[in-house]
Amino acid sequence: MTSPVIHRVAALDLNVRPWCWPFADERRGAIDAHFAAAQGKRPGLWNGRVLLGRNPVFAAGRFVADYFETDFASFLAWRDWGFPDSGVFNGFGMGALVASDGAFVLGEMGGHTANAGRIYFPSGTPDLGDVRGDALDIAGSIMREIEEETGLVPADYRADPYWDCVVTGASVAVMQGLHVDMTGEALRARIEANIAGQSQPELAKIHLVRGPQDFTVAMPRFVTAYLERRFSGSA
């Protein structure tokens, strides 16, 4: 596996452009069969429209890329089949919630989701609701996912003025630290209370991470790479 690379940037320039994905067209039948099988195991999966990236460039403190629209079924097959088209990447925003006592707050995905059991910060594959004009609004995507998954709104946290883009293989996690003026335990209790009031919450459990000793195999490498940087004091 390729070692993660972290690019710190001050600005995002993510353009949404029409593009026909050859992988999605050429393997349509197999993709549809794959999604039907996945939906049979998790009936809650929805084949909505999502955005994937191409042509990433990190330079002069900016992350520049093109995004295109496709269906979730094609994304899921591409992911599950080991990312056969290396010219495409999954570029998504993540809000790295950090409490006043230094604890990072992560969620464990529910059993009905496509990433059941995985533990990471609130996030989601960008969709058409995250497009502003002809650009992808990663900050808006993060705010939406934070509120949907945890109940927190922008007034509850303050965001770092930079982004850490963690590149691992076919993924670019565009991560922003979000600081909450509550202890880790208090923040976990608040989020868990919000989860308890949802009919079908995305998160099954909340985890606090205070150091590498709290890492688990359920945390993706881009999450632990980001946290290692933060705990090292180089952030």
N, CA and C of each residue as an Amber inpcrd file, in Angstrom:
protein
   705
   0.8400000  -1.1930000   0.0000000   0.0000000   0.0000000   0.0000000
   0.8800000   1.2500000   0.0000000   0.4950000   2.2490000  -0.8000000
   1.2340000   3.4930000  -0.8670000   1.1070000   4.2560000   0.4470000
   2.2250000   4.7940000   0.9280000   2.1970000   5.5670000   2.1680000
   1.4070000   6.8580000   1.9550000   0.6390000   7.2780000   2.9460000
  -0.1360000   8.5180000   2.8180000   0.7740000   9.7300000   2.6410000
   0.2980000  10.6840000   1.8580000   0.9700000  11.9650000   1.6800000
  -0.0180000  13.0430000   2.0890000   0.4180000  13.9880000   2.9190000
  -0.4690000  15.0410000   3.3980000  -0.0200000  16.3850000   2.8310000
  -0.9210000  17.0380000   2.1080000  -0.6750000  18.3640000   1.5650000
  -1.5030000  19.3670000   2.3670000  -0.8420000  20.3350000   2.9850000
  -1.5840000  21.3980000   3.6670000  -1.8090000  22.5470000   2.6810000
  -3.0730000  22.9320000   2.5170000  -3.4030000  23.9880000   1.5640000
  -4.2950000  25.0300000   2.2310000  -4.2770000  26.2120000   1.6550000
  -5.1020000  27.3060000   2.1750000  -6.3520000  27.5210000   1.3400000
  -6.3940000  26.9310000   0.1310000  -7.5320000  27.1730000  -0.7580000
  -7.8410000  25.9390000  -1.5810000  -9.1150000  25.7910000  -1.9460000
  -9.5930000  24.6920000  -2.7770000 -10.1770000  25.2680000  -4.0670000
  -9.8050000  24.6980000  -5.1970000 -10.3160000  25.1210000  -6.5000000
 -10.8060000  23.8730000  -7.2220000 -12.0330000  23.4770000  -6.9330000
 -12.5750000  22.1970000  -7.3780000 -13.7250000  22.4510000  -8.3530000
 -13.4400000  22.2920000  -9.6180000 -14.4040000  22.6050000 -10.6720000
 -15.2320000  21.3920000 -11.0520000 -16.5260000  21.5810000 -11.2030000
 -17.4280000  20.5040000 -11.6230000 -17.6620000  20.6530000 -13.1260000
 -17.2650000  19.6270000 -13.8910000 -17.3550000  19.6840000 -15.3490000
 -18.0350000  18.4190000 -15.8780000 -18.8130000  18.5350000 -16.9500000
 -19.4110000  17.3360000 -17.5570000 -18.3200000  16.4190000 -18.1010000
 -18.4520000  15.1380000 -17.8420000 -17.4900000  14.1620000 -18.3500000
 -18.1400000  12.7930000 -18.3360000 -17.9540000  12.0340000 -19.4050000
 -18.5040000  10.6840000 -19.5060000 -17.4430000   9.6880000 -19.0420000
 -17.7130000   8.9740000 -17.9620000 -16.7500000   8.0570000 -17.3660000
 -16.7530000   6.7370000 -18.1290000 -15.7030000   6.3970000 -18.8640000
 -15.6770000   5.1440000 -19.6410000 -15.9320000   3.9060000 -18.7900000
 -15.3740000   3.8580000 -17.5810000 -15.5740000   2.7050000 -16.7040000
 -17.0630000   2.4560000 -16.4620000 -17.8230000   3.5090000 -16.1770000
 -19.2500000   3.3670000 -15.8720000 -20.0320000   2.9060000 -17.0870000
 -19.6340000   3.3470000 -18.2770000 -20.3520000   2.9610000 -19.4980000
 -20.0010000   1.5350000 -19.9260000 -18.7160000   1.2370000 -19.9400000
 -18.2620000  -0.0480000 -20.4670000 -18.6220000  -1.2310000 -19.5750000
 -18.7880000  -1.0060000 -18.2720000 -19.0740000  -2.1150000 -17.3520000
 -20.4520000  -1.9810000 -16.7110000 -21.3760000  -1.3480000 -17.4390000
 -22.6960000  -1.0400000 -16.8970000 -23.4250000  -2.2700000 -16.3670000
 -23.4540000  -3.3430000 -17.1360000 -24.1790000  -4.5280000 -16.7080000
 -23.6240000  -5.1170000 -15.4270000 -22.2980000  -5.2280000 -15.3330000
 -21.6730000  -5.7860000 -14.1370000 -21.8540000  -4.8550000 -12.9390000
 -21.8190000  -3.5560000 -13.2060000 -22.0190000  -2.5770000 -12.1240000
 -23.4250000  -2.7020000 -11.5480000 -24.4160000  -2.7770000 -12.4170000
 -25.8010000  -2.8860000 -11.9470000 -26.0180000  -4.1760000 -11.1550000
 -25.4070000  -5.2760000 -11.5970000 -25.5390000  -6.5420000 -10.8720000
 -24.8640000  -6.4530000  -9.5080000 -23.7140000  -5.7960000  -9.4740000
 -22.9960000  -5.6280000  -8.2090000 -23.8250000  -4.8120000  -7.2220000
 -24.4430000  -3.7520000  -7.7130000 -25.2320000  -2.9120000  -6.8160000
 -26.4800000  -3.6560000  -6.3350000 -27.1060000  -4.4330000  -7.2010000
 -28.2850000  -5.2040000  -6.7920000 -27.9230000  -6.1750000  -5.6750000
 -26.7450000  -6.7940000  -5.7750000 -26.3040000  -7.7190000  -4.7310000
 -26.0370000  -6.9710000  -3.4280000 -25.4080000  -5.7990000  -3.5290000
 -25.1250000  -5.0010000  -2.3310000 -26.4190000  -4.5230000  -1.6840000
 -27.3800000  -4.1430000  -2.5100000 -28.6600000  -3.6630000  -1.9940000
 -29.4480000  -4.7960000  -1.3520000 -29.2310000  -6.0090000  -1.8320000
 -29.8860000  -7.1580000  -1.2150000 -29.4280000  -7.3750000   0.2160000
 -28.1540000  -7.0440000   0.4850000 -27.6110000  -7.1820000   1.8330000
 -27.9480000  -5.9760000   2.7030000 -27.9970000  -4.7910000   2.0800000
 -28.2910000  -3.5450000   2.8050000 -29.3490000  -2.7790000   2.0160000
 -30.6250000  -3.0870000   2.2590000 -31.7110000  -2.4780000   1.4760000
 -31.7410000  -0.9560000   1.5220000 -31.0890000  -0.3590000   2.5010000
 -31.1070000   1.0920000   2.6180000 -30.1960000   1.8080000   1.6390000
 -29.3470000   1.0700000   0.9080000 -28.4590000   1.7080000  -0.0590000
 -29.2810000   2.3640000  -1.1610000 -28.8690000   3.5800000  -1.5400000
 -29.6060000   4.3390000  -2.5460000 -28.6650000   4.7140000  -3.6790000
 -29.1090000   4.4810000  -4.9010000 -28.2640000   4.7590000  -6.0590000
 -28.4520000   6.2090000  -6.5130000 -27.9930000   7.1440000  -5.6850000
 -28.1010000   8.5560000  -6.0120000 -26.9300000   9.0200000  -6.8700000
 -26.8680000  10.2960000  -7.1300000 -25.8040000  10.8960000  -7.9250000
 -24.7070000  11.4200000  -7.0110000 -23.4690000  11.1200000  -7.3380000
 -22.3220000  11.5540000  -6.5380000 -21.2820000  12.1880000  -7.4490000
 -20.2620000  12.7670000  -6.8290000 -19.1950000  13.4330000  -7.5660000
 -17.8510000  12.7880000  -7.2460000 -17.0950000  12.4610000  -8.2800000
 -15.7370000  11.9460000  -8.1460000 -14.7760000  12.9080000  -8.8340000
 -13.4790000  12.7620000  -8.5430000 -12.5010000  13.7180000  -9.0330000
 -11.5520000  13.1730000 -10.0840000 -10.9190000  14.1180000 -10.7980000
  -9.8820000  13.8230000 -11.7870000  -8.8490000  14.9500000 -11.7500000
  -7.6920000  14.6840000 -12.2880000  -6.6740000  15.7040000 -12.5280000
  -6.2960000  16.5060000 -11.2710000  -5.9370000  15.8380000 -10.1790000
  -5.5790000  16.5860000  -8.9590000  -4.2110000  17.2410000  -9.0680000
  -4.1210000  18.4630000  -8.5640000  -2.8540000  19.1960000  -8.5270000
  -2.7560000  19.9000000  -7.1780000  -1.6110000  19.7330000  -6.5290000
  -1.3230000  20.4360000  -5.2790000  -0.1400000  21.3570000  -5.5570000
  -0.3900000  22.6680000  -5.5240000   0.6760000  23.6170000  -5.8230000
   0.3110000  24.9870000  -5.2750000   1.3250000  25.7170000  -4.8400000
   1.1600000  27.0950000  -4.3810000   0.0690000  27.2270000  -3.3240000
   0.0050000  26.2380000  -2.4200000  -0.9610000  26.3020000  -1.3370000
  -2.3930000  26.0870000  -1.7470000  -2.6070000  25.4620000  -2.9250000
  -3.9620000  25.2240000  -3.4100000  -4.1210000  23.7650000  -3.8160000
  -5.3480000  23.2570000  -3.6920000  -5.7160000  21.9510000  -4.2360000
  -6.6730000  22.2200000  -5.3880000  -6.2340000  21.8660000  -6.5980000
  -7.0100000  22.0840000  -7.8120000  -7.3810000  20.7270000  -8.4060000
  -8.6410000  20.5600000  -8.8200000  -9.0720000  19.3040000  -9.4360000
 -10.3690000  19.5280000 -10.2000000 -10.6670000  18.5840000 -11.0800000
 -11.9470000  18.5520000 -11.7920000 -12.8130000  17.4720000 -11.1660000
 -14.1040000  17.7490000 -11.0200000 -15.0610000  16.7620000 -10.5280000
 -16.1180000  16.4890000 -11.5890000 -16.6490000  15.2660000 -11.5740000
 -17.6950000  14.8920000 -12.5200000 -18.7790000  14.1020000 -11.8080000
 -19.9490000  14.0870000 -12.4110000 -21.1170000  13.4220000 -11.8240000
 -21.2070000  11.9760000 -12.3050000 -21.5510000  11.0740000 -11.3960000
 -21.8110000   9.6830000 -11.7470000 -22.8210000   9.1190000 -10.7590000
 -23.1610000   7.8480000 -10.9070000 -24.1150000   7.2440000  -9.9720000
 -23.3680000   6.4840000  -8.8750000 -24.0340000   6.3450000  -7.7350000
 -23.4040000   5.6920000  -6.5930000 -23.0410000   4.2450000  -6.9170000
 -23.8460000   3.5810000  -7.7360000 -23.5640000   2.1870000  -8.0990000
 -22.2050000   2.0620000  -8.7720000 -21.8900000   2.9960000  -9.6660000
 -20.5940000   2.9630000 -10.3580000 -19.4550000   3.2370000  -9.3830000
 -19.6710000   4.2030000  -8.5010000 -18.6560000   4.4920000  -7.4770000
 -18.4080000   3.2670000  -6.6030000 -19.4890000   2.6130000  -6.1520000
 -19.3590000   1.4670000  -5.2560000 -18.6080000   0.3210000  -5.9320000
 -18.9370000   0.0510000  -7.1910000 -18.2530000  -1.0240000  -7.9120000
 -16.7740000  -0.6890000  -8.0920000 -16.4860000   0.5500000  -8.4860000
 -15.0970000   0.9840000  -8.6610000 -14.3210000   0.8110000  -7.3640000
 -14.9260000   1.1700000  -6.2440000 -14.2800000   1.0200000  -4.9340000
 -14.0950000  -0.4520000  -4.5790000 -15.1570000  -1.2260000  -4.7010000
 -15.1130000  -2.6250000  -4.2820000 -14.2330000  -3.4760000  -5.1740000
 -14.0400000  -3.0880000  -6.4150000 -13.2200000  -3.8440000  -7.3560000
 -11.7600000  -3.3880000  -7.3570000 -11.3820000  -2.5830000  -6.3740000
  -9.9870000  -2.2030000  -6.2370000  -9.5560000  -1.0170000  -7.0720000
 -10.4770000  -0.0990000  -7.3920000 -10.1750000   1.1460000  -8.1040000
  -9.5160000   0.8810000  -9.4600000 -10.2090000   0.1740000 -10.3610000
  -9.5970000  -0.2050000 -11.6410000  -9.2450000   0.9670000 -12.5530000
  -9.9200000   2.0980000 -12.4250000  -9.5730000   3.2810000 -13.2020000
  -8.7310000   4.1960000 -12.3140000  -7.4270000   4.1780000 -12.5280000
  -6.5190000   4.9430000 -11.6640000  -6.5230000   6.4400000 -11.9670000
  -7.2240000   6.8470000 -13.0220000  -7.2950000   8.2590000 -13.3510000
  -8.3730000   9.0050000 -12.5960000  -9.1090000   8.2950000 -11.7500000
 -10.2140000   8.8720000 -10.9790000  -9.8850000   8.7380000  -9.4990000
 -10.3270000   9.7000000  -8.6990000 -10.1320000   9.5920000  -7.2580000
 -11.4000000   9.9670000  -6.5150000 -11.5150000   9.4570000  -5.3080000
 -12.6250000   9.7950000  -4.4160000 -12.1450000  10.9180000  -3.5080000
 -12.5760000  12.1290000  -3.7890000 -12.1430000  13.2790000  -3.0170000
 -13.2850000  13.8410000  -2.1940000 -13.2020000  13.7260000  -0.8950000
 -14.3130000  14.0600000  -0.0080000 -13.8250000  14.9040000   1.1610000
 -14.7440000  15.6580000   1.7600000 -14.4190000  16.4690000   2.9140000
 -14.6800000  15.7270000   4.2080000 -13.8990000  16.0430000   5.2280000
 -14.0710000  15.4620000   6.5570000 -13.8870000  16.5410000   7.6060000
 -14.8150000  16.6050000   8.5550000 -14.6960000  17.5300000   9.6650000
 -14.0760000  16.8340000  10.8590000 -12.8070000  17.1650000  11.1560000
 -12.0840000  16.5090000  12.2500000 -12.4460000  17.1870000  13.5680000
 -13.4570000  16.6770000  14.2260000 -13.9230000  17.2580000  15.4810000
 -12.9070000  17.0430000  16.5960000 -12.5030000  18.1410000  17.2500000
 -11.5600000  18.0350000  18.3550000 -12.1230000  18.8180000  19.5380000
 -12.1450000  18.1530000  20.6870000 -12.7090000  18.7420000  21.9000000
 -11.6880000  19.6360000  22.5930000 -12.1490000  20.3790000  23.5870000
 -11.2910000  21.3370000  24.2870000 -10.1620000  20.6650000  25.0620000
 -10.3180000  19.3890000  25.3950000  -9.2640000  18.6730000  26.1080000
  -8.3350000  17.8960000  25.1710000  -8.4700000  18.1480000  23.8510000
  -7.5790000  17.5160000  22.8820000  -8.0560000  16.1970000  22.3210000
  -9.1890000  15.6960000  22.7780000  -9.7180000  14.4280000  22.2700000
 -10.3570000  14.6480000  20.8990000 -10.0470000  13.7710000  19.9590000
 -10.7190000  13.7880000  18.6630000 -11.9400000  12.8820000  18.7340000
 -13.0080000  13.2870000  18.0630000 -14.2890000  12.5920000  18.1730000
 -14.6400000  11.9810000  16.8180000 -14.7280000  10.6610000  16.7810000
 -14.9940000   9.9160000  15.5520000 -16.2730000   9.1050000  15.7120000
 -16.8960000   8.7800000  14.5860000 -18.1160000   7.9860000  14.6140000
 -17.9340000   6.6280000  13.9650000 -18.6250000   5.6430000  14.4830000
 -18.6280000   4.2930000  13.8950000 -19.8720000   4.1420000  13.0340000
 -19.6850000   3.7960000  11.7630000 -20.8010000   3.7340000  10.8230000
 -21.7520000   2.5780000  11.1440000 -23.0440000   2.8490000  10.9730000
 -24.0700000   1.8630000  11.2780000 -24.0740000   0.6870000  10.3110000
 -24.6710000  -0.4060000  10.7500000 -24.6720000  -1.6370000   9.9700000
 -25.4130000  -1.5560000   8.6540000 -26.2970000  -0.5890000   8.4810000
 -27.0730000  -0.4710000   7.2420000 -26.3580000   0.3490000   6.1820000
 -25.1980000   0.9290000   6.5060000 -24.4900000   1.8030000   5.5760000
 -23.4810000   1.0280000   4.7230000 -22.9880000   1.6870000   3.6680000
 -22.0180000   1.0520000   2.7720000 -20.6580000   0.8700000   3.4270000
 -20.4030000   1.5610000   4.5380000 -19.1210000   1.4570000   5.2500000
 -19.3250000   0.9600000   6.6740000 -20.2180000   0.0150000   6.8440000
 -20.5790000  -0.4930000   8.1690000 -19.3500000  -0.8900000   8.9800000
 -19.3010000  -0.3720000  10.2360000 -18.2300000  -0.7350000  11.1460000
 -16.9790000   0.1110000  11.0540000 -16.8440000   0.8890000   9.9920000
 -15.6700000   1.7490000   9.8460000 -15.7830000   2.9380000  10.7950000
 -14.6470000   3.4070000  11.2780000 -14.6130000   4.4940000  12.2550000
 -13.8380000   5.6710000  11.6690000 -14.5020000   6.8000000  11.5300000
 -13.8360000   7.9890000  11.0080000 -14.6290000   9.2420000  11.3570000
 -14.1540000  10.3960000  10.9040000 -14.8280000  11.6580000  11.1650000
 -16.0610000  11.7870000  10.2590000 -17.0250000  12.6200000  10.6670000
 -18.2010000  12.8330000   9.8060000 -17.7800000  13.2350000   8.3930000
 -18.3520000  12.5550000   7.4030000 -17.9870000  12.8250000   6.0070000
 -19.0010000  12.1660000   5.0950000 -18.8340000  12.3760000   3.8080000
 -19.6840000  11.7280000   2.8330000 -19.1660000  12.0200000   1.4420000
 -19.4510000  11.1380000   0.5030000 -19.0810000  11.3940000  -0.8780000
 -19.8620000  12.6050000  -1.3680000 -19.2010000  13.6050000  -1.9480000
 -19.9160000  14.8040000  -2.3960000 -21.0240000  14.4660000  -3.3860000
 -22.1040000  15.2390000  -3.3360000 -23.1970000  15.0380000  -4.2740000
 -23.6080000  16.3680000  -4.8840000 -24.6680000  16.3550000  -5.6940000
 -25.0650000  17.5530000  -6.4230000 -25.4930000  18.6860000  -5.4950000
 -25.9280000  18.3580000  -4.2870000 -26.3030000  19.3820000  -3.3260000
 -25.1240000  20.1870000  -2.8090000 -23.8970000  19.7180000  -3.1240000
 -22.6930000  20.4160000  -2.6740000 -22.0830000  21.2980000  -3.7640000
 -22.7840000  21.4480000  -4.8820000 -22.2750000  22.2500000  -5.9920000
 -22.8110000  23.6740000  -5.8890000 -21.9130000  24.6320000  -6.0110000
 -22.2840000  26.0470000  -6.0210000 -21.7920000  26.6320000  -7.3350000
 -22.7130000  26.9360000  -8.2430000 -22.3180000  27.3710000  -9.5740000
 -21.6860000  26.2120000 -10.3100000 -20.4140000  26.3410000 -10.6700000
 -19.7020000  25.2390000 -11.3150000 -18.5600000  24.7220000 -10.4510000
 -18.6790000  24.9170000  -9.1180000 -17.6130000  24.5020000  -8.2040000
 -18.1680000  23.6090000  -7.0910000 -17.3240000  22.7120000  -6.6180000
 -17.6780000  21.8660000  -5.4850000 -17.3470000  22.6050000  -4.1940000
 -18.3320000  22.6990000  -3.3060000 -18.1860000  23.3910000  -2.0270000
 -17.9070000  22.3610000  -0.9340000 -16.6280000  22.0500000  -0.7330000
 -16.2490000  21.0570000   0.2740000 -16.6190000  21.5330000   1.6740000
 -16.4300000  22.8210000   1.9590000 -16.7810000  23.3470000   3.2790000
 -18.2720000  23.1370000   3.5500000 -19.0960000  23.3930000   2.5570000
 -20.5320000  23.1870000   2.7160000 -20.8830000  21.7230000   2.8970000
 -20.1720000  20.8530000   2.1820000 -20.3920000  19.4120000   2.3190000
 -20.0850000  18.9560000   3.7380000 -18.9840000  19.4630000   4.2980000
 -18.6150000  19.1010000   5.6650000 -19.6690000  19.5800000   6.6530000
 -20.1200000  20.8210000   6.5160000 -21.1430000  21.3440000   7.4300000
 -22.4140000  20.5070000   7.3770000 -22.8080000  20.1090000   6.1610000
 -24.0080000  19.2930000   6.0100000 -23.8450000  17.9390000   6.6890000
 -22.7080000  17.2880000   6.4480000 -22.4910000  15.9680000   7.0370000
 -22.3820000  16.0470000   8.5580000 -21.7160000  17.0790000   9.0770000
 -21.5980000  17.2480000  10.5260000 -22.9860000  17.3610000  11.1540000
 -23.8340000  18.1890000  10.5520000 -25.1650000  18.3770000  11.1300000
 -26.0080000  17.1160000  11.0140000 -25.9530000  16.4370000   9.8640000
 -26.7450000  15.2230000   9.6680000 -26.3360000  14.1190000  10.6220000
 -25.0350000  13.9600000  10.8350000 -24.5450000  12.8300000  11.6200000
 -24.4790000  13.1130000  13.1160000 -24.2080000  14.3670000  13.4850000
 -23.9770000  14.6630000  14.9110000 -24.9550000  15.6570000  15.5120000
 -25.6420000  16.4440000  14.6760000 -26.5300000  17.4810000  15.1830000
 -25.8250000  18.8030000  15.4470000 -24.5080000  18.8470000  15.3090000
 -23.7630000  20.0850000  15.5220000 -23.9430000  21.0270000  14.3300000
 -24.0240000  22.3170000  14.6020000 -24.1470000  23.3390000  13.5620000
 -22.9140000  24.2460000  13.6280000 -22.6660000  25.0500000  12.5880000
 -21.4440000  25.8760000  12.5570000 -21.2070000  26.7320000  13.7970000
 -22.2600000  27.1580000  14.4540000 -22.0830000  27.9690000  15.6670000
 -21.4630000  27.1670000  16.8080000 -21.4470000  25.8410000  16.6910000
 -20.9270000  24.9810000  17.7570000 -19.4240000  24.7520000  17.6610000
 -18.7770000  25.1720000  16.5800000 -17.3500000  24.9040000  16.4210000
 -16.6860000  26.0320000  15.6290000 -15.3700000  26.0610000  15.6890000
 -14.5880000  26.9930000  14.8740000 -13.6130000  26.1690000  14.0270000
 -13.5160000  26.5410000  12.7760000 -12.7390000  25.7530000  11.8220000
 -11.3210000  26.2820000  11.6640000 -10.3630000  25.3740000  11.4670000
  -9.0000000  25.7690000  11.1410000  -8.9990000  26.5310000   9.8080000
  -8.0840000  27.4690000   9.6160000  -8.0430000  28.2550000   8.3790000
  -7.2900000  27.5590000   7.2420000  -7.0980000  26.2690000   7.3320000
  -6.3780000  25.5060000   6.3090000  -6.9940000  24.1210000   6.1970000
  -6.5820000  23.4130000   5.1520000  -7.0540000  22.0570000   4.8950000
  -5.8610000  21.1200000   4.8380000  -6.0040000  19.9290000   5.4080000
  -5.0040000  18.8790000   5.2540000  -5.5730000  17.8410000   4.2950000
  -4.9850000  17.7620000   3.1110000  -5.4540000  16.8260000   2.0820000
  -4.6210000  15.5520000   2.1850000  -5.2360000  14.4870000   2.6650000
  -4.5350000  13.2250000   2.9010000  -4.7560000  12.3120000   1.6960000
  -3.6910000  12.0780000   0.9470000  -3.7740000  11.2660000  -0.2690000
  -3.3320000   9.8490000   0.0560000  -4.2380000   8.8890000  -0.1420000
  -3.9300000   7.4680000   0.0590000  -4.5190000   6.6930000  -1.1180000
  -3.6590000   6.3270000  -2.0500000  -4.1430000   5.5850000  -3.2060000
  -5.1450000   6.4050000  -4.0100000  -6.3650000   5.8740000  -4.1440000
  -7.4010000   6.5240000  -4.9500000  -8.2700000   7.4730000  -4.1340000
  -7.8690000   7.8010000  -2.9160000  -8.6640000   8.6820000  -2.0590000
  -7.9040000   9.9560000  -1.7150000  -8.6380000  11.0600000  -1.6770000
  -8.1130000  12.3190000  -1.1550000  -9.1000000  12.8010000  -0.1040000
  -8.7180000  12.6760000   1.1600000  -9.5500000  13.1430000   2.2620000
  -9.1690000  14.5850000   2.5570000 -10.1050000  15.5020000   2.2730000
  -9.8630000  16.9300000   2.4860000 -10.3590000  17.2510000   3.8920000
  -9.4270000  17.3280000   4.8360000  -9.7800000  17.3660000   6.2500000
  -9.5330000  18.7410000   6.8560000 -10.5010000  19.1590000   7.6830000
 -10.4100000  20.4520000   8.3540000 -10.7020000  20.2580000   9.8350000
  -9.8060000  20.7410000  10.6800000 -10.0230000  20.6580000  12.1150000
 -11.1740000  21.5540000  12.5440000 -12.0780000  21.0000000  13.3360000
 -13.2280000  21.7410000  13.8540000 -13.1730000  21.6880000  15.3790000
 -12.9510000  22.8160000  16.0190000 -12.7190000  22.8800000  17.4540000
 -14.0110000  23.1980000  18.2000000 -14.3250000  22.3590000  19.1820000
 -15.5510000  22.5010000  19.9660000 -15.1750000  22.8000000  21.4140000
 -15.8140000  23.8040000  22.0000000 -15.5030000  24.1960000  23.3800000
 -16.2540000  23.3270000  24.3870000 -16.0070000  22.0310000  24.3070000
 -16.5620000  21.0470000  25.2360000 -15.5080000  19.9750000  25.4310000
 -15.5240000  19.2990000  26.5630000 -14.6140000  18.1690000  26.7530000
 -15.0380000  17.0170000  25.8420000 -14.1200000  16.0830000  25.6340000
 -14.4370000  14.9310000  24.8060000 -15.6480000  14.1600000  25.3040000
 -15.6960000  13.9210000  26.6160000 -16.8100000  13.1630000  27.1790000
 -18.1320000  13.9030000  26.9930000 -18.1130000  15.2230000  27.2030000
 -19.3430000  16.0050000  27.0530000 -19.7890000  16.0320000  25.5940000
 -18.8430000  16.1530000  24.6850000 -19.1870000  16.1770000  23.2660000
 -19.7230000  14.8270000  22.8100000 -19.1020000  13.7580000  23.2850000
 -19.6170000  12.4270000  22.9470000 -21.0410000  12.2600000  23.4540000
 -21.3070000  12.6810000  24.6780000 -22.6570000  12.5470000  25.2380000
 -23.6670000  13.3440000  24.4290000 -23.2770000  14.5420000  23.9970000
 -24.1970000  15.3530000  23.2060000 -24.5250000  14.6870000  21.8740000
 -23.4990000  14.1680000  21.2030000 -23.7300000  13.5170000  19.9110000
 -24.5430000  12.2380000  20.0810000 -24.2460000  11.4750000  21.1150000
 -24.9990000  10.2380000  21.3540000 -26.4690000  10.5390000  21.6440000
 -26.7500000  11.6470000  22.3250000 -28.1410000  12.0380000  22.5770000
 -28.8320000  12.3770000  21.2640000 -28.1110000  13.0150000  20.3580000
 -28.6820000  13.3310000  19.0510000 -28.9590000  12.0630000  18.2450000
 -28.0110000  11.1250000  18.2950000 -28.1790000   9.8510000  17.5880000
 -29.4040000   9.1070000  18.1010000 -29.5900000   9.1330000  19.4090000
 -30.7100000   8.4040000  20.0160000 -32.0590000   8.9240000  19.5280000
 -32.1080000  10.1740000  19.0920000 -33.3560000  10.7510000  18.6200000
 -33.6070000  10.5690000  17.1370000 -32.6670000   9.9390000  16.4180000
 -32.8280000   9.7210000  14.9760000 -33.4530000   8.3570000  14.7150000
 -34.3080000   8.2940000  13.7050000 -34.9790000   7.0300000  13.3940000
 -34.0350000   6.0210000  12.7570000 -33.1080000   6.4950000  11.9110000
 -32.1130000   5.6020000  11.2990000 -30.7780000   6.3410000  11.2020000
 -30.0970000   6.4790000  12.3200000 -28.8420000   7.2430000  12.3260000
 -27.7470000   6.5660000  11.5150000 -26.8940000   7.3910000  10.9000000
 -25.7560000   6.8430000  10.1680000 -24.7120000   6.2740000  11.1170000
 -24.6080000   6.8590000  12.3040000 -23.5940000   6.4400000  13.2650000
 -24.1710000   5.5000000  14.3120000 -23.4090000   4.4620000  14.6330000
 -23.8430000   3.4920000  15.6370000 -23.2090000   3.7710000  16.9920000
 -22.0500000   4.4490000  16.9870000 -21.3070000   4.6550000  18.2270000
 -20.3190000   5.7940000  18.0430000 -19.9570000   6.4630000  19.1520000
 -18.9840000   7.5380000  19.1170000 -17.7160000   7.1050000  19.8510000
 -16.5650000   7.3910000  19.2280000 -15.2770000   7.0080000  19.8010000
 -14.4310000   8.2510000  20.0680000 -13.7200000   8.2560000  21.1860000
 -12.7680000   9.3130000  21.4980000 -11.3560000   8.8000000  21.2580000
 -10.5450000   9.6120000  20.5980000  -9.1570000   9.2450000  20.3300000
  -8.2640000  10.3210000  20.9410000  -7.4770000   9.9140000  21.9200000
  -6.5840000  10.8430000  22.6210000  -5.1150000  10.6180000  22.2740000
  -4.8560000   9.5760000  21.5000000  -3.4880000   9.2820000  21.1090000
  -3.4640000   8.0220000  20.2660000  -2.3080000   7.6830000  19.6910000
  -2.1930000   6.4920000  18.8470000  -2.6410000   5.2060000  19.5430000
  -2.6040000   5.1760000  20.8650000  -3.0240000   3.9740000  21.5830000
  -4.5180000   3.6820000  21.3710000  -5.2610000   4.6870000  20.9080000
  -6.6950000   4.5160000  20.6880000  -7.0320000   4.1450000  19.2430000
  -6.0240000   4.0020000  18.3840000  -6.2760000   3.6170000  17.0000000
  -6.7840000   2.1730000  16.9480000  -7.6450000   1.8780000  15.9890000
  -8.1150000   0.5100000  15.7580000  -8.0300000   0.2090000  14.2670000
  -8.1410000  -1.0790000  13.9270000  -8.0690000  -1.4860000  12.5220000
  -9.2970000  -1.0140000  11.7460000 -10.3330000  -0.5790000  12.4410000
 -11.5360000  -0.0900000  11.7770000 -11.3810000   1.3480000  11.2780000
 -10.2580000   1.9910000  11.6280000 -10.0060000   3.3670000  11.1820000
  -9.2170000   3.3300000   9.8860000  -9.7160000   3.9700000   8.8220000
  -8.9700000   4.0070000   7.5570000  -7.5970000   4.6510000   7.7400000
  -6.6910000   4.3210000   6.8340000  -5.3280000   4.8440000   6.9590000
  -5.2820000   6.3590000   6.8530000  -6.1730000   6.9610000   6.0500000
  -6.1090000   8.4190000   5.9470000  -6.4820000   9.0840000   7.2690000
  -7.3030000   8.4300000   8.0770000  -7.6580000   8.9730000   9.3870000
  -6.4770000   8.8770000  10.3440000  -5.8610000   7.7110000  10.4280000
  -4.7470000   7.5560000  11.3710000  -3.5390000   8.3920000  10.9390000
  -3.3360000   8.5610000   9.6200000  -2.2290000   9.4040000   9.1570000
  -2.4470000  10.8550000   9.5920000  -3.6650000  11.3410000   9.4490000
  -3.9900000  12.7010000   9.8770000  -3.7860000  12.8480000  11.3860000
  -4.2940000  11.8800000  12.1450000  -4.1710000  11.9600000  13.6010000
  -2.7210000  11.8590000  14.0640000  -1.9280000  11.0320000  13.3900000
  -0.5060000  10.9380000  13.7420000   0.1620000  12.3050000  13.5910000
  -0.1960000  13.0080000  12.5340000   0.3810000  14.3490000  12.3340000
  -0.0540000  15.2950000  13.4330000  -1.3220000  15.2450000  13.7890000
  -1.8130000  16.1410000  14.8350000  -1.1910000  15.8300000  16.2020000
  -1.0790000  14.5370000  16.5150000  -0.5190000  14.1660000  17.8190000
   0.9980000  14.3810000  17.8780000   1.6460000  14.4580000  16.7300000
   3.0970000  14.6440000  16.7150000   3.4920000  16.0710000  17.0660000
   2.4870000  16.9700000  17.0250000   2.7830000  18.3580000  17.3320000
   3.2210000  19.1690000  16.1460000   3.2320000  18.5390000  14.9360000
   3.6740000  19.2560000  13.7300000   2.5320000  20.0100000  13.0850000
   1.2950000  19.8460000  13.6030000   0.1510000  20.5200000  12.9890000
   0.1880000  22.0070000  13.2940000
